Amino acid sequence: MGTSIYPLPRSAGETIQSKLLYITHSRYENDWPSQPHIHPFVELFYVKDGSGSFLFEDEEYPIVKDDFVIVNAGISHTEISSPSAPLEYVTIGMEGQSFALEGKKDCMIFNCENSRKDLGFLLTAMLSEMEEKNRDYEVVCQNLLEILVIRLGRRMNFALEEAPRIQVNKECIKIKRYIDANYTQNITLDSLAEFSHLNKYYMAHAFTLHCGCSPIQYLCQARIKASKALLASTDYSITEVARYSGFSSQSYFAQSFLKSCGQTASAYRKSCKEKTV
């Protein structure tokens, strides 16, 4: 009898530090609107069948069966299915690490037709464990994720790195202070992203979670607050108040003020004078 022994070296590679968040299996049936969105974690996307395209930020790329998509955190993306060949796909969310892709890209598409058998087994096993929820299914799924990531690394020769920990709260506070000091200027999402050194879509999402409103909504609130002070303490015309508060036009100011305060700017000024008297 012949026996082959393969001892595992003590210096075996470290465990993958990524944590599995979820796994989903979806089939496009004309009932799901494709809306760009972002995640504060990595998402993996595997096309089981069908075809369509994948949208990264403002760029669109075709996808077909056995394509694998990697999307690092903070990247706006969505899938678009072909009407004639509906997409069927599996998505995986993982946090803790990001993919160091060639050219320092934040996303990648590559075909895994030659690895279909291995990938199919791993993904099917993960889905089955999640559905059945037998004892220690979380551990099994986590281990399957680690195998999947290692196999993908062999296929595309990329590395994993610790996910950048952006101090979101600190950055959001900086953005709020910037808006408070510069609300009269032409502030846009692009200029705020440049100021904060964050991805535009990720910055807007993080600000909304932290502050309860979008950066543009907060900007409008700051301008309304300034206009109320001018209406109460000066004799500037409504047009001048709008301009000095940072609004691009009197009509937009009037619409925004009415929506925010429940009355017109003129009515607000009148009520302030009556209170003073």
C-alpha positions as CSV (number, residue, x, y, z in Angstrom):
1,M,0.0,0.0,0.0
2,G,1.4,3.4,-1.0
3,T,0.8,6.4,1.4
4,S,1.5,10.0,0.7
5,I,1.8,12.4,3.7
6,Y,1.6,16.1,3.3
7,P,2.3,17.8,6.6
8,L,1.1,21.4,6.9
9,P,3.9,23.8,7.6
10,R,3.7,25.8,10.8
11,S,4.3,28.9,8.8
12,A,1.0,28.5,6.9
13,G,-0.7,31.7,5.7
14,E,-2.7,33.7,8.2
15,T,-6.5,33.5,8.3
16,I,-8.4,35.9,6.0
17,Q,-9.5,38.8,8.2
18,S,-12.6,39.6,6.2
19,K,-16.0,39.0,7.9
20,L,-19.0,37.7,5.9
21,L,-22.0,40.0,6.2
22,Y,-24.5,38.4,3.8
23,I,-25.0,36.3,0.7
24,T,-28.0,36.6,-1.6
25,H,-29.2,34.8,-4.7
26,S,-31.3,36.9,-7.1
27,R,-33.0,36.5,-10.5
28,Y,-34.1,39.5,-12.5
29,E,-37.8,39.4,-13.2
30,N,-38.5,43.0,-14.3
31,D,-39.6,43.9,-10.8
32,W,-36.3,45.4,-9.4
33,P,-35.3,48.9,-10.4
34,S,-31.6,49.3,-10.9
35,Q,-30.5,52.2,-8.7
36,P,-26.9,53.2,-8.1
37,H,-25.9,52.7,-4.5
38,I,-22.9,52.4,-2.3
39,H,-21.7,50.2,0.6
40,P,-19.2,50.9,3.4
41,F,-17.9,47.4,2.7
42,V,-16.7,45.2,-0.2
43,E,-19.3,43.5,-2.4
44,L,-18.7,40.5,-4.6
45,F,-21.0,39.8,-7.5
46,Y,-21.1,36.5,-9.5
47,V,-23.2,36.1,-12.7
48,K,-24.7,32.6,-12.7
49,D,-26.7,33.2,-15.9
50,G,-27.9,35.8,-18.3
51,S,-26.2,39.0,-19.4
52,G,-26.4,42.8,-18.9
53,S,-24.1,45.5,-17.7
54,F,-22.5,46.8,-14.5
55,L,-22.4,50.5,-13.7
56,F,-19.4,51.8,-11.7
57,E,-19.8,55.5,-10.9
58,D,-20.6,56.9,-14.4
59,E,-19.0,54.1,-16.5
60,E,-20.9,51.0,-17.8
61,Y,-19.3,47.6,-18.6
62,P,-20.9,44.5,-20.2
63,I,-21.3,41.4,-18.0
64,V,-22.1,37.8,-19.0
65,K,-22.4,34.4,-17.5
66,D,-19.5,33.4,-15.1
67,D,-18.3,37.0,-14.8
68,F,-17.1,37.9,-11.3
69,V,-17.3,41.5,-10.1
70,I,-15.4,43.0,-7.2
71,V,-16.5,46.4,-5.8
72,N,-14.5,47.9,-3.0
73,A,-16.2,50.1,-0.4
74,G,-17.6,53.6,-1.2
75,I,-18.0,53.0,-5.0
76,S,-21.4,53.8,-6.6
77,H,-22.6,50.8,-8.6
78,T,-25.6,48.8,-9.8
79,E,-26.4,46.0,-12.2
80,I,-28.6,46.4,-15.3
81,S,-30.1,43.2,-16.8
82,S,-30.6,42.5,-20.4
83,P,-34.4,42.0,-21.2
84,S,-33.7,39.1,-23.5
85,A,-31.3,37.3,-21.1
86,P,-32.3,38.1,-17.5
87,L,-29.5,38.2,-15.0
88,E,-29.3,35.5,-12.3
89,Y,-26.6,36.3,-9.8
90,V,-25.1,35.8,-6.3
91,T,-23.9,38.7,-4.2
92,I,-21.6,38.6,-1.1
93,G,-21.0,41.4,1.4
94,M,-17.7,41.3,3.4
95,E,-16.0,43.8,5.7
96,G,-12.7,44.2,7.3
97,Q,-10.5,44.1,4.2
98,S,-10.5,45.4,0.7
99,F,-8.9,44.2,-2.5
100,A,-5.7,45.7,-3.7
101,L,-6.5,45.6,-7.4
102,E,-4.1,46.3,-10.3
103,G,-3.7,50.0,-11.0
104,K,-5.2,50.9,-7.6
105,K,-8.6,50.4,-9.0
106,D,-11.7,50.2,-6.8
107,C,-13.5,47.7,-8.9
108,M,-12.8,44.8,-11.3
109,I,-14.7,42.4,-13.7
110,F,-13.1,39.1,-14.8
111,N,-14.5,35.9,-16.2
112,C,-14.3,32.6,-14.2
113,E,-15.7,30.1,-16.7
114,N,-12.8,27.8,-16.1
115,S,-13.4,27.9,-12.3
116,R,-17.2,27.5,-12.6
117,K,-17.2,24.1,-10.8
118,D,-15.3,25.3,-7.8
119,L,-17.1,28.6,-7.5
120,G,-20.4,27.0,-8.0
121,F,-19.7,24.5,-5.2
122,L,-18.6,27.2,-2.7
123,L,-21.5,29.6,-3.4
124,T,-24.1,26.8,-3.4
125,A,-22.7,25.6,-0.1
126,M,-22.8,29.1,1.5
127,L,-26.4,29.6,0.3
128,S,-27.4,26.2,1.6
129,E,-25.9,26.9,5.1
130,M,-27.5,30.3,5.3
131,E,-30.9,28.9,4.4
132,E,-30.8,25.8,6.6
133,K,-29.0,27.5,9.6
134,N,-27.8,24.3,11.1
135,R,-25.4,24.4,14.1
136,D,-22.3,26.6,13.6
137,Y,-23.5,27.6,10.1
138,E,-21.9,31.0,10.6
139,V,-18.5,29.4,11.1
140,V,-19.0,27.2,8.0
141,C,-20.0,30.2,5.9
142,Q,-17.0,32.2,7.1
143,N,-14.6,29.4,6.3
144,L,-16.2,29.0,2.8
145,L,-15.7,32.8,2.3
146,E,-12.0,32.4,3.1
147,I,-11.6,29.6,0.6
148,L,-13.5,31.6,-2.0
149,V,-11.2,34.7,-1.5
150,I,-8.1,32.6,-1.7
151,R,-9.2,30.9,-4.9
152,L,-10.0,34.3,-6.4
153,G,-6.6,35.5,-5.3
154,R,-5.0,32.6,-7.1
155,R,-7.0,33.4,-10.2
156,M,-6.3,37.1,-10.5
157,N,-3.2,37.4,-8.4
158,F,-4.5,40.3,-6.2
159,A,-3.9,40.8,-2.5
160,L,-6.0,41.7,0.5
161,E,-5.3,44.8,2.6
162,E,-6.9,46.2,5.7
163,A,-9.9,48.2,4.8
164,P,-9.2,52.0,5.3
165,R,-10.9,53.2,8.4
166,I,-12.2,56.6,7.4
167,Q,-13.1,58.7,10.4
168,V,-16.5,59.4,9.0
169,N,-17.9,61.4,12.0
170,K,-14.8,63.6,12.1
171,E,-15.1,64.2,8.3
172,C,-18.8,65.0,8.6
173,I,-18.1,67.5,11.3
174,K,-15.5,69.2,9.1
175,I,-18.0,69.3,6.2
176,K,-20.6,70.9,8.4
177,R,-18.2,73.6,9.6
178,Y,-17.1,74.2,6.0
179,I,-20.8,74.7,4.9
180,D,-21.5,76.9,7.9
181,A,-18.6,79.2,7.0
182,N,-19.1,79.2,3.2
183,Y,-22.8,78.8,2.6
184,T,-22.8,82.0,0.4
185,Q,-20.4,80.3,-2.0
186,N,-21.2,77.9,-4.9
187,I,-21.0,74.7,-2.9
188,T,-21.6,71.4,-4.7
189,L,-21.2,67.7,-3.9
190,D,-18.1,67.7,-6.1
191,S,-16.5,70.6,-4.2
192,L,-17.4,69.0,-0.8
193,A,-15.8,65.7,-2.0
194,E,-12.7,67.6,-3.0
195,F,-12.6,69.4,0.4
196,S,-13.0,66.2,2.4
197,H,-10.9,63.9,0.1
198,L,-13.7,61.4,0.1
199,N,-15.5,59.7,-2.8
200,K,-18.5,61.9,-3.7
201,Y,-21.2,59.2,-3.3
202,Y,-19.7,57.7,-0.2
203,M,-19.3,61.2,1.4
204,A,-23.0,62.0,0.7
205,H,-24.1,58.7,2.1
206,A,-22.0,59.0,5.2
207,F,-23.0,62.6,5.8
208,T,-26.7,61.6,5.6
209,L,-26.3,58.8,8.1
210,H,-24.4,61.0,10.5
211,C,-26.4,64.2,10.2
212,G,-29.9,63.0,9.2
213,C,-29.9,65.0,6.0
214,S,-27.9,65.2,2.8
215,P,-25.1,67.8,2.5
216,I,-27.2,69.8,0.0
217,Q,-30.1,69.8,2.4
218,Y,-27.9,70.9,5.2
219,L,-26.5,73.7,2.9
220,C,-30.1,74.8,2.2
221,Q,-30.9,74.9,5.9
222,A,-27.8,77.0,6.6
223,R,-28.9,79.5,3.9
224,I,-32.4,79.6,5.3
225,K,-31.1,80.3,8.8
226,A,-29.0,83.2,7.4
227,S,-31.9,84.6,5.4
228,K,-34.2,84.6,8.5
229,A,-31.6,86.7,10.4
230,L,-31.4,89.2,7.5
231,L,-35.2,89.4,7.2
232,A,-35.5,90.1,10.9
233,S,-32.7,92.6,11.3
234,T,-32.3,94.5,8.0
235,D,-34.3,96.3,5.3
236,Y,-32.8,94.4,2.4
237,S,-35.2,93.5,-0.3
238,I,-36.2,89.9,-0.7
239,T,-34.0,89.7,-3.8
240,E,-31.0,91.0,-1.8
241,V,-31.7,88.6,1.1
242,A,-31.8,85.7,-1.3
243,R,-28.5,86.8,-2.8
244,Y,-26.7,87.5,0.5
245,S,-27.9,84.1,1.8
246,G,-26.3,82.2,-1.0
247,F,-29.4,81.3,-3.1
248,S,-28.9,81.4,-6.8
249,S,-32.3,83.0,-7.6
250,Q,-35.1,84.7,-5.8
251,S,-37.6,82.1,-7.0
252,Y,-35.6,79.2,-5.6
253,F,-35.2,81.1,-2.3
254,A,-38.9,81.7,-2.1
255,Q,-39.7,78.0,-2.8
256,S,-37.1,76.8,-0.3
257,F,-38.2,79.3,2.4
258,L,-41.9,78.4,2.1
259,K,-41.1,74.7,2.3
260,S,-38.8,75.1,5.3
261,C,-40.7,77.7,7.3
262,G,-44.3,77.2,6.2
263,Q,-44.7,80.8,5.3
264,T,-43.3,83.3,2.8
265,A,-40.3,85.4,3.5
266,S,-42.4,88.6,3.5
267,A,-44.8,87.1,6.0
268,Y,-41.9,86.0,8.2
269,R,-40.4,89.5,8.1
270,K,-43.8,91.0,9.0
271,S,-44.2,88.7,12.0
272,C,-40.8,89.6,13.2
273,K,-41.6,93.3,13.1
274,E,-44.9,92.8,14.9
275,K,-43.1,90.9,17.7
276,T,-40.6,93.8,18.0
277,V,-43.4,96.3,18.3
